[in-house]
Amino acid sequence: MATPSSAVRLHEPAAFQTILLATLIAGTLDITAAVINFSINGGKPINIFYFIASGVFGKEVAYGSGQWMAVVGLLFHYLIAFLFSLFMFLVYPWIKSFLRIKVLIGVLYGIFVWLVMNRIVLPLSNTPTIPFKIRGAIIGCLILIFCIGIPITFVVDRYYSNRKR
């Protein structure tokens, strides 16, 4: 179990590098899976980035402001990945104290991310409403498990495992 003496200082270069690495890996895997899934279903991948940007700017502005808004959506995507990486980094010692299996932690974290995004963030944002479909929910949840939850967990675990040595 993490104790106050084992608390991690976020200003340590290794801590920041770990969070950044988790962000880049998970964010890239997630957006790649989303683009592939969207393309398979006949969508234009750029619309994913407009959708993300619409969370802040609304549908009319995000979809009607040109390709630079897609870049803003991509930046928001990585900001969200950063926040989920940071959160896992901070809670990992506590979670690891009672759940020892990294893959299980990653699976549960992916489900947690899906719940937070789909039941809290998206409903509170300006994104267009997407009707709930069980198939889409399952695919989205699996993407978050394998592209966000498990990779972030493994990167963060490596940091904490190396600190024990």
C-alpha positions, 0 to 999 in steps of 0.5 A: 500500500502507498504510504505518505513517505512513498508519495510520488512528486509530480514535478519529478522528471521520471513521473512527468515522462511516465505520464507523457508516455502513457498519454502518447501511447494511449492517445495514439492507440485510441484515435487510431482505433476510432479512425479505423472503426469510423472508416469501416462504418463509412464515416470520414475520419476528420469528423471524429476531430470535429466531434471532439472539438464540438464538445467545447465549441458546439456543432456549428462552430466545430464543423463549420470552421475549417480543418484547423478545428480538426487540429483543435479536436486532436489537441483536445483528444490528447488533453483528455488522454493526458488527464486520464493518464494523470489520474491513473498515475495518481491512484495507481499505488492505491489501486495496486494495493488491493488489485494485483493483476495489471490486466484486470486493473487496465480492463476496469480502468477502460470501463471506468473511462468509458463510463466517465466519457459517455455518462458524464463528459459527453452529456455535459458537453456541446457535442451532438447527441448520438443515440445509444446503440449496444453494439457501438457501446461495446465496441467503444468500451473495448477500444477504451479497454485495449487502447486506454486502460491496459496501456496506461496501466502497464506504463504506470506500473512500470514506473512504480515497479522501477521505483521499488528497486 
